[in-house]
Structure formats: C-alpha cells, structure tokens
Amino acid sequence: MLHCIEVTVLASPAVGCRRSLLVAFCLLLTWGAANEVAGQEQLTPDNPSTPTFESAPGTGVPPAGPAEEPFIVGVGDVLQIDVWREPEVSVSAVMVRSDGKISVPLVKEVYVTGLSPLEIEQVLTRKFEAFINNPVVTVIVREVHSQRVILSGGVARPGVLELEPGMTVMHAISIAGGLKDYAKRKKIFVVRGEGSKQVMIPFDYVAVMNGKDPTKDFQLEPGDMIVVPQ
C-alpha cells in the first residue's frame, strides 16, 4: 500500500519542488525496505521454507541421542600402548593378566581391569609424568577376549562362548547346540558376579521356548555362566 507523504521545504518554488520530490523519493525507498525486512521477520514455522528443530525442554538445543557406553577392558584383552615420540616405552601388544594388570616399561605393573581405554590413558599419563615431560599416551584395544560367557552342564557343546552385543540366554544356548535330552529345563540358572559376590538368576526356559513369556529371556553380561543341571 502506498502512503502520501507531504513535505514542506522553505525555498524558491522551483528548488522547493525539486527538493520535495527528492525527499519524498528517499522516504518511499526507506519505507519499502522496512516493509521488506518486516515481511522476512514474519516467517513462522508454518512456512515450509523455514527449517524447524525440536529442542530439548528448556534448552533451545536439539536433543542428543543416547550416549554410547564405553568399552570396559577385562582379563584376556590385548592392548596397544603408544607414547608419542617415546618408542622405547611404547608397547605394540600386551595382554591383561588374570590379576587384572598389564606390564609397561618404566611404570611396571598397572591395574586396568574395569577401566575404559580413556581412563587407562589417564592413569598411564600420570605414571609416565615422573619420567617423561608432558607424555601423550594412546591406548588401543587390539583384541577382545574378556567379553565371554560360559555354558556348563546339559548343553550340546559346553564351554566358552564369545559374547555378542544383545546376546540373550536362549541365544547362547542355541549357539551351543541346544539342550541335551536329559537336561533339567526347569532348573536352568545364570551365575553373575556383582562386585565381590555372585548371584543366581533363574531362567524360565520352558516359558521362553513355548512363547508363553518371551520377556523372561534376558541379556547376558560378560563373565556370566549359564548352568544347565543334568
């Protein structure tokens, strides 16, 4: 919409007319630019050309996905220890012993079981600082052997089984060849370490196998032992 703008300039008629026209033209340009900016500011999420994001409540920041659990080093895992510009104290491969420790030059034995690679880097950095100025330590997991479960008793192939992500009791029993004919299906349980003690978790094989209650099939954890009485 155009608006009439009246401008009065005290001057001679010819000069006043030219100045009036010039001022009016400038004001019209200013008014047009202001309306264009205002139109841009009126864009709303309803306009498909305007990107929208779902923010975390009260933050104004898009919500992040679930944090990934760090890998925890255990007995049998093989680690690579690199100390930048210090090849004499770097180790290409060292296995975590049954006592939870590894042997590293200069710092001798270091307990690493239950720690993530990042935490081991921090521990080694503090220990190396007594011998090296500003040590930069990198820990790489070369081989994983701690993520295992044990099957014993009335299964076709008892022994150690590599633990896969999301593996359940029924899955592990199936990989082991299933149960033997004389296995006591109603008395199966899982032995799990919790701190300094061990707990027994019953497993309802019959309910899971028959499809009556598949929710009773739970995920295994490293070090679990599935016991199938015979």
N, C-alpha and C positions, 0 to 999 in steps of 0.2 A: 504494500500500500504506500502511495506517495503522499507526503505531507507538504503543505505550502509553508514556506518559511519567509517571513517578512524581515528584511534587513534594511535599516536606515543608516545612511552614511552622509555626513555633512560635508559636502564638497560641491563642485560645479556640476551641473546636470549631466554633462557627458561623462566626466570622470566618475561621478557618483554612480551612474548607471553601470559602467564597466566594473567598478569595484563591487557593486551589489551582486552582479551576475557571477563574478569570480568567487565571492564569499559563499553565495548560495550553492554553487557547484561543489566547492570543497566540503560544505556541510552535508550535501547529498551523498558524496563519496564516503564520508565518515559514517553516516547513518547506515549505508549499505553494508560496509564492512562489519559494523557492530551487529547488524542483524544476521549476517553470515556466521559469525562466531557464536552468537546465541543459538542459532539453529544447530550448530555442531554440538554444543553443550547439552542440547535437549535429547541426544541419543540415549536410549534406555535399553535394558536387557531384552525388551520385546523386539527390538530391531535386530534382525538376523545378522546384520553386518557387524554387530558389536559383540566381541567374544565375552563369554561369561565363565566364571570359575566358581566351583563350590569350595568354600573356605571352611577351615576348622572353626568351630564355635568360638566366637570372641577373639579370634586372632587375625582374621583377614588374610590368612595364608592358606593355600591349598593343602588339604590333609595329606600327610605322608602315609605310605604303605607300611605294613608290618615290618618291623626290624628283623633282619635275618640273624639267627642265632650263630654266634661264633663257634668255630670248631674247637673242641677241647682235646688236648693231647693226652694220650693214655699209654699204658705199657705196651711195648711192641712197635709203636710208631717210629718211623725213621725221619729224622730232622736234618736239614742242612743249615749250618750256621755260617753266615757271611759277615765279616767285619771289614768295612770299607778300607782299602789300602793297607790291610793287615793280613796278607795271605798266610803268615806263619801261625796265626791263631784261628783262622777260619777252618771249618770242618765240612767236608763235602757230604758226609753221611754219618750219623750217629744214632743208634737205637736207644729208645727209652727202656731201661732195665726194669726188672721185676720190682725193684725197690723204688721205682718212680724217678730215678735220676739219670742224668747224662754226664759224660766226661768231656770237658772242654779245656784246651790249653790255657795256661795261666790261672784260670779261676777254678780249676779242678772239677769237683762234682757239684751239679746244680739240680735241685728238685724241680721237675717240670710237670709232673702228672697233675691233671685237673686245671691246667692253665691254658689259655689261648696262645697262639703264636705271638700276638702283640704283647701279651703280658710277659712271655718269655723274653722277648726283645728288651723290655724294660728292666727285667731282672738282670739279664746279662750286661746291659749297658751300665747299670750301677756297679756291677762287679768289675767290669773292664776299666772303669774310670780310675781305679787305683793303679793301673799300669799304662793306660793309653789316654792321651789327651783327646777329649771330645770323640769318643768312639761312636761309630754309626753301625748298629747291628741289625741284620735282617735274618729272620727265621722263616724257613720254607719247609712245609710238610712234604717230604718226598714219597713216603709210603704210609698207608694207614693199615694198621693191624689191630688196633685197640677196639674197633667197632665190631665186636663179635658177640654171638650168643652161643650157648652150649645146649645141646639136646642129649638127654640121657634116658635110659630105660627102654620102654616098648615102642621105639620108632624103628623104621626100616634101616636108616643109616644114622646112628647116633654119632655125636662128635661136635666139632666146632663149625659154626656157620657164620659167614661174613654178613654183618647187619646192613641191610639196605634201608634207605630212607622210607619211613612209613611202614616197615615190616611189622606184621602182627603175629600173634601166636599161631593162628591157623595157617598163615602163610609159611611160617618157618617149618611147621610140621609137614606141610605139603612138600616143601623143597627137600625135606629129609626122607621123602618116600612114603609118608603117611604112617599110620599106626599098625603095629602088628596085631594079629588076630587075638592074642591073649592079653593085650593091653587093657588096663582098667580105665576106661574112657571117662568115668565119672569122678576120678580122683586125681586128675592132672592138675599140677600147680606150677607156678613160676617163682623161683627164688631170686630176690632182688636185693642188692646191697643198698642200704640207706645210711650213710655215714659209717659208724663203727658197728652197726648191727645189720642183720639180714631179716627180711620179711618174706612170708609165704603168701602168694596171691593165687587163690583158686581160679581155675579156668574151666568154664562150663562147656566142654567140647560138644556134648550132645545137643545143647540148645543152639549152638552156633551151626553145627553140622546140619541139623534138621531145619534151620531157618526160622526157628521159633523166636530167637532173640539174638540177632547178629551183632547187636551193640555190645554184647559181652566179649567180643573179640577185640582185645586192646593192643596197643602198640608196644613193642619191645624196646628196651633200653640197653645200651652197651653193658656187657657183663651179665645179663640175665641168663638164668639157667632154667630150661623147660624140663620138668621132671615128669615122666610118664610111668607110673607104677605098673609092675607086671604081675 
